[in-house]
Amino acid sequence: MNDIVLMEPNLIGNDPGNVNKIMNEYYVDITRFIGNDDFISINDQFEDIINTHARHPSVIHIKESIKYDG
């Protein structure tokens, strides 16, 4: 079995406990800010929401899947 070695700015880690800790911190930190600048407020108008997200890949996929004419 090969050891995993992580190279951080001030650390080279291959201890399984440290590798797990580093990876956990990375994924917790990276997800902390996902979507913070992209939220829907209760005061947003429906048309504005649709227009804002019209080019999002998931919206495009849904429109193509259901033959949306909007």
Short mmCIF file of the C-alpha atoms (twelve columns), coordinates in Angstrom:
data_MODEL
# 
_entry.id   MODEL 
# 
loop_
_atom_site.group_PDB 
_atom_site.id 
_atom_site.type_symbol 
_atom_site.label_atom_id 
_atom_site.label_alt_id 
_atom_site.label_comp_id 
_atom_site.label_asym_id 
_atom_site.label_seq_id 
_atom_site.Cartn_x 
_atom_site.Cartn_y 
_atom_site.Cartn_z 
_atom_site.pdbx_PDB_model_num 
ATOM 1  C CA . MET A 1  0.000   0.000  0.000   1 
ATOM 2  C CA . ASN A 2  1.309   3.438  -0.917  1 
ATOM 3  C CA . ASP A 3  1.433   6.182  1.673   1 
ATOM 4  C CA . ILE A 4  -0.373  9.430  0.974   1 
ATOM 5  C CA . VAL A 5  1.866   12.459 1.275   1 
ATOM 6  C CA . LEU A 6  0.336   15.929 1.430   1 
ATOM 7  C CA . MET A 7  2.482   18.981 0.892   1 
ATOM 8  C CA . GLU A 8  1.100   22.037 2.632   1 
ATOM 9  C CA . PRO A 9  2.913   25.385 2.733   1 
ATOM 10 C CA . ASN A 10 4.597   24.626 6.067   1 
ATOM 11 C CA . LEU A 11 4.060   20.892 6.339   1 
ATOM 12 C CA . ILE A 12 4.739   17.669 4.527   1 
ATOM 13 C CA . GLY A 13 2.377   15.120 5.988   1 
ATOM 14 C CA . ASN A 14 2.128   11.383 5.624   1 
ATOM 15 C CA . ASP A 15 0.705   10.442 9.022   1 
ATOM 16 C CA . PRO A 16 -2.824  9.096  8.314   1 
ATOM 17 C CA . GLY A 17 -4.308  11.145 11.167  1 
ATOM 18 C CA . ASN A 18 -2.760  14.367 9.893   1 
ATOM 19 C CA . VAL A 19 -3.705  13.596 6.283   1 
ATOM 20 C CA . ASN A 20 -7.319  13.056 7.365   1 
ATOM 21 C CA . LYS A 21 -7.317  16.281 9.380   1 
ATOM 22 C CA . ILE A 22 -5.838  18.327 6.518   1 
ATOM 23 C CA . MET A 23 -8.298  16.915 3.988   1 
ATOM 24 C CA . ASN A 24 -11.248 17.446 6.333   1 
ATOM 25 C CA . GLU A 25 -10.266 21.072 6.983   1 
ATOM 26 C CA . TYR A 26 -9.891  21.661 3.249   1 
ATOM 27 C CA . TYR A 27 -13.346 20.348 2.380   1 
ATOM 28 C CA . VAL A 28 -15.036 22.088 5.305   1 
ATOM 29 C CA . ASP A 29 -13.411 25.406 4.376   1 
ATOM 30 C CA . ILE A 30 -14.039 25.144 0.638   1 
ATOM 31 C CA . THR A 31 -17.770 24.534 1.111   1 
ATOM 32 C CA . ARG A 32 -18.213 27.321 3.637   1 
ATOM 33 C CA . PHE A 33 -18.584 29.961 0.912   1 
ATOM 34 C CA . ILE A 34 -20.445 28.044 -1.786  1 
ATOM 35 C CA . GLY A 35 -23.585 29.900 -2.719  1 
ATOM 36 C CA . ASN A 36 -23.112 32.834 -0.347  1 
ATOM 37 C CA . ASP A 37 -23.353 35.307 -3.207  1 
ATOM 38 C CA . ASP A 38 -26.116 33.389 -4.969  1 
ATOM 39 C CA . PHE A 39 -29.223 33.217 -2.847  1 
ATOM 40 C CA . ILE A 40 -32.892 33.969 -3.298  1 
ATOM 41 C CA . SER A 41 -34.550 36.427 -0.959  1 
ATOM 42 C CA . ILE A 42 -38.214 36.364 -0.024  1 
ATOM 43 C CA . ASN A 43 -38.450 39.845 -1.589  1 
ATOM 44 C CA . ASP A 44 -37.094 38.783 -5.003  1 
ATOM 45 C CA . GLN A 45 -39.547 38.832 -7.881  1 
ATOM 46 C CA . PHE A 46 -40.112 35.539 -9.709  1 
ATOM 47 C CA . GLU A 47 -39.179 37.003 -13.107 1 
ATOM 48 C CA . ASP A 48 -35.928 38.391 -11.705 1 
ATOM 49 C CA . ILE A 49 -35.020 35.004 -10.240 1 
ATOM 50 C CA . ILE A 50 -35.692 33.240 -13.542 1 
ATOM 51 C CA . ASN A 51 -33.697 35.817 -15.521 1 
ATOM 52 C CA . THR A 52 -30.769 35.734 -13.079 1 
ATOM 53 C CA . HIS A 53 -30.419 31.952 -13.270 1 
ATOM 54 C CA . ALA A 54 -31.508 31.361 -16.882 1 
ATOM 55 C CA . ARG A 55 -27.990 30.456 -18.042 1 
ATOM 56 C CA . HIS A 56 -27.131 28.170 -15.124 1 
ATOM 57 C CA . PRO A 57 -26.215 24.695 -16.461 1 
ATOM 58 C CA . SER A 58 -28.815 22.959 -14.303 1 
ATOM 59 C CA . VAL A 59 -31.595 25.294 -15.476 1 
ATOM 60 C CA . ILE A 60 -30.580 24.790 -19.106 1 
ATOM 61 C CA . HIS A 61 -30.576 21.022 -18.601 1 
ATOM 62 C CA . ILE A 62 -34.049 21.101 -17.038 1 
ATOM 63 C CA . LYS A 63 -35.401 23.254 -19.856 1 
ATOM 64 C CA . GLU A 64 -33.957 20.900 -22.465 1 
ATOM 65 C CA . SER A 65 -35.279 17.836 -20.656 1 
ATOM 66 C CA . ILE A 66 -38.860 19.065 -20.449 1 
ATOM 67 C CA . LYS A 67 -38.918 20.951 -23.758 1 
ATOM 68 C CA . TYR A 68 -39.513 24.240 -21.934 1 
ATOM 69 C CA . ASP A 69 -40.710 27.053 -24.236 1 
ATOM 70 C CA . GLY A 70 -40.026 29.938 -21.826 1 
# 
